[in-house]
Amino acid sequence: MYPRDKLRSKLCRELAQSEHSAVFHCSREAKRLGDVPPAHALLAIATHGQSMRMRFEELAKEKPTFGMAIGRAVGEVLSILRHAIFDRVIDVERSYRGTMLGAKHGLDVARLLREVALVSHEAKMIDFINEWLPERDSLVRKAEDQLSFFAREPEVAIRSGLAHALK
């Protein structure tokens, strides 16, 4: 396998894992927050991820992408650990910011994958990312704008995940 193909394969695995996290973590964080604006912003990201997932996976299969299933499995394990351990001991606001970091990471991965696709003349992947990226970037920015909610609602911000789990 050529180095660019290895990079493409790695980035496809990473984006698949990031999309899994976007759907899973954003949905879970939204549920944890309840009916508030930051939760609505996270649900919009999760919905976008769910709507685009199958199309991306089909494109990723057009060239050999070794380890997509392994990448998803690793993502599942990390998600379970985060939910079972880490999110129970950190407060809601920090967990929200952690979820946002994951979403931003996915944007960076997609940007680099688009550059690889450009050099490799993969029109379908380029078109997909050019459609995916502006919408996801807008949704992530809207979720970032909701950080001010936690300043206005400090009792929500400092609530621990364990307190939510015991409800």
C-alpha positions in Angstrom: 0.0 0.0 0.0 1.3 3.4 -0.9 1.9 6.1 1.8 -1.0 8.2 0.6 -3.3 5.2 0.5 -2.3 4.4 4.1 -3.0 8.0 5.1 -6.4 7.9 3.4 -7.2 4.6 5.1 -6.1 6.0 8.5 -8.1 9.2 8.0 -11.2 7.3 6.9 -11.0 5.1 10.1 -10.5 8.2 12.2 -13.4 10.0 10.6 -15.7 7.0 11.0 -14.7 6.8 14.7 -15.3 10.6 15.1 -18.7 10.3 13.5 -19.6 7.5 15.8 -18.6 9.7 18.7 -20.5 12.6 17.3 -23.7 10.6 17.2 -23.2 8.7 20.5 -21.7 11.4 22.7 -23.7 14.4 21.4 -26.9 12.4 21.9 -25.9 11.3 25.4 -24.7 14.7 26.4 -28.0 16.3 25.1 -30.0 13.8 27.2 -27.8 14.6 30.2 -28.4 18.3 29.8 -32.2 18.2 29.2 -34.3 20.7 27.2 -31.8 23.5 27.0 -30.1 25.3 24.1 -26.7 23.5 24.4 -28.6 20.2 24.2 -30.4 21.3 21.1 -27.1 22.2 19.5 -25.6 18.8 20.3 -28.6 17.0 18.9 -28.2 18.8 15.6 -24.7 17.5 15.4 -25.8 14.0 16.2 -28.6 14.1 13.6 -26.2 15.4 11.0 -23.8 12.6 11.8 -26.5 10.0 11.6 -27.7 11.3 8.3 -24.3 11.3 6.7 -22.8 8.1 8.2 -23.9 5.5 5.6 -22.9 7.7 2.6 -19.4 8.2 4.1 -18.9 4.5 4.8 -19.8 3.6 1.2 -17.3 6.2 -0.1 -14.6 4.9 2.3 -15.1 1.4 0.8 -14.3 2.5 -2.7 -10.6 2.2 -1.9 -9.3 -0.3 0.5 -9.8 1.0 4.0 -8.3 -1.5 6.4 -9.5 -1.5 9.9 -12.8 0.4 9.6 -14.5 -2.2 11.8 -11.6 -2.1 14.2 -11.7 1.7 14.3 -15.4 1.6 15.2 -14.8 -1.0 17.8 -12.1 1.1 19.4 -14.5 4.0 19.3 -17.2 1.9 21.0 -14.8 0.9 23.8 -13.6 4.4 24.4 -17.2 5.6 24.4 -18.2 3.0 27.0 -15.2 3.9 29.2 -16.0 7.6 28.9 -19.7 7.0 29.8 -19.0 4.5 32.6 -16.1 6.3 34.3 -15.0 9.7 33.2 -18.4 11.4 32.6 -19.5 10.3 36.0 -16.8 12.1 37.8 -16.5 15.3 35.8 -19.1 18.1 35.7 -21.5 18.7 32.9 -19.8 21.8 31.5 -16.4 20.0 31.2 -18.1 17.0 29.6 -19.7 19.4 27.1 -16.4 21.0 26.2 -14.9 17.5 25.8 -17.6 16.6 23.4 -16.9 19.8 21.5 -13.2 18.9 21.3 -14.2 15.6 19.6 -16.4 17.5 17.1 -13.6 19.9 16.3 -11.2 17.0 15.8 -13.6 15.5 13.3 -13.6 18.7 11.3 -9.8 18.6 11.2 -9.7 15.0 10.1 -12.3 15.8 7.3 -10.2 18.8 6.1 -7.1 16.6 5.8 -9.0 13.8 4.2 -10.3 16.3 1.6 -6.8 17.3 0.8 -5.8 13.7 0.3 -8.8 13.2 -1.9 -7.9 16.3 -3.9 -4.3 15.0 -4.6 -5.7 11.6 -5.4 -8.4 12.9 -7.7 -11.3 11.3 -5.8 -14.2 13.4 -7.0 -16.9 11.6 -4.9 -15.0 12.0 -1.6 -14.2 15.6 -2.4 -17.9 16.3 -3.2 -19.0 14.5 0.0 -16.6 16.4 2.3 -17.4 19.7 0.5 -21.1 19.0 1.4 -20.4 17.7 4.9 -17.8 20.2 6.1 -19.7 23.5 5.9 -22.8 22.1 7.5 -20.9 20.4 10.3 -18.7 23.4 10.8 -21.8 25.6 11.2 -23.3 23.1 13.7 -20.1 23.0 15.8 -19.9 26.8 15.8 -23.5 27.0 17.1 -22.7 24.5 19.8 -19.6 26.5 20.7 -21.8 29.6 21.0 -23.8 27.8 23.7 -20.9 27.7 26.1 -22.3 31.0 27.5 -25.3 29.0 28.8 -23.0 27.5 31.5 -22.0 31.0 32.7 -25.7 31.9 33.0 -26.6 28.6 34.6 -23.7 27.7 36.9 -25.7 25.2 38.9 -26.1 23.2 35.7 -22.5 23.7 34.8 -21.1 22.2 38.0 -23.5 19.3 38.3 -21.6 16.1 38.2 -22.3 13.2 35.9 -22.8 11.0 39.0 -25.7 13.3 40.1 -27.3 12.8 36.7 -26.8 9.1 36.8 -28.5 8.8 40.2 -31.7 10.6 39.0 
